[in-house]
Amino acid sequence: MTEKHKSRYMTKAINEELNVKLQMTLWQLMDILALKRKDKMDYLQVFDIIVSGSRLKIINKQEHPYMVEKFININGNTITKSITVWIIDDIDKQTMLFPSDY
């Protein structure tokens, strides 16, 4: 469902509140998941980013078909509270947003 050639966008809130390194990490995870899941990739990808000391745990979830994957970012913590980020994969674009932006 996901293609690397799609345009990618983010909401103003993501741009202002999520550092570029974490934004890039999420886009890279999206690419990895798309290659791995192929036609089983849901249009809505949920990334729960959990602060755990100096590390970040990133848990990816999707509903159809239901899948969960866990990742650990060991490159230091750059956020102070746990957050959730969505990436919506439309036909011609992908958009990164907070659930409150929807």
C-alpha positions in Angstrom: 0.0 0.0 0.0 2.9 2.4 0.7 5.2 3.6 -2.0 8.4 5.5 -1.5 7.5 7.9 -4.4 4.5 9.5 -2.6 4.6 13.0 -1.4 5.0 13.3 2.3 3.4 16.0 4.5 3.1 16.8 8.2 0.9 19.1 10.2 2.1 22.3 11.6 1.9 20.8 15.1 4.2 17.9 14.1 6.6 20.4 12.5 6.8 22.5 15.6 6.6 19.9 18.3 8.5 16.8 17.0 12.2 17.2 16.2 13.5 16.5 12.7 15.5 13.4 13.8 12.4 11.8 15.2 10.3 12.7 12.2 12.9 11.1 9.9 13.0 8.0 12.2 9.2 7.6 11.8 9.4 8.0 8.0 12.2 5.4 7.9 10.1 3.0 10.0 7.2 3.6 7.6 9.4 2.6 4.7 10.7 -0.5 6.5 7.2 -1.6 7.5 5.9 -1.1 3.9 8.6 -3.3 2.5 8.0 -5.9 5.1 4.2 -6.0 5.1 3.6 -5.2 1.4 -0.1 -5.6 0.6 -0.9 -6.1 4.3 -0.1 -2.5 5.1 -3.1 -0.6 6.6 -3.7 3.0 5.5 -3.4 4.2 9.1 -0.2 3.5 11.0 -0.1 4.4 14.7 3.2 5.1 16.4 3.2 5.2 20.2 6.4 6.9 21.3 7.2 6.1 25.0 9.8 7.8 27.0 11.9 5.3 28.9 14.8 7.0 30.7 17.2 8.2 28.0 15.6 5.9 25.4 12.5 6.0 23.3 10.4 2.9 22.7 8.4 3.1 19.5 5.4 0.8 19.2 3.8 0.6 15.7 0.2 -0.6 15.4 -2.3 -1.1 12.6 -5.8 -2.5 12.6 -6.4 -4.3 9.3 -4.9 -6.8 9.6 -4.0 -6.2 13.2 -0.2 -6.0 13.7 2.1 -4.7 16.4 5.9 -4.1 16.2 8.2 -2.7 18.8 11.3 -0.7 18.2 13.8 0.9 20.6 15.6 4.1 19.7 18.8 4.1 21.7 20.1 7.4 20.4 19.0 9.5 23.4 15.7 10.9 24.4 14.7 14.2 22.7 11.1 14.4 24.0 9.9 14.7 27.6 6.5 13.0 27.5 5.1 10.0 25.7 3.1 10.8 22.5 1.2 9.1 19.7 1.8 10.0 16.0 -0.3 8.8 13.1 0.8 8.4 9.5 -2.1 8.3 7.1 -1.3 6.7 3.7 -3.6 8.1 1.0 -3.5 7.1 -2.6 -1.1 9.9 -3.6 0.4 11.1 -0.4 1.3 10.3 3.2 0.6 12.7 6.1 2.2 12.6 9.6 0.0 14.1 12.4 -1.0 13.9 16.0 -4.4 12.4 16.7 -5.5 15.8 18.0 -4.8 17.2 14.5 -7.4 15.0 12.8 
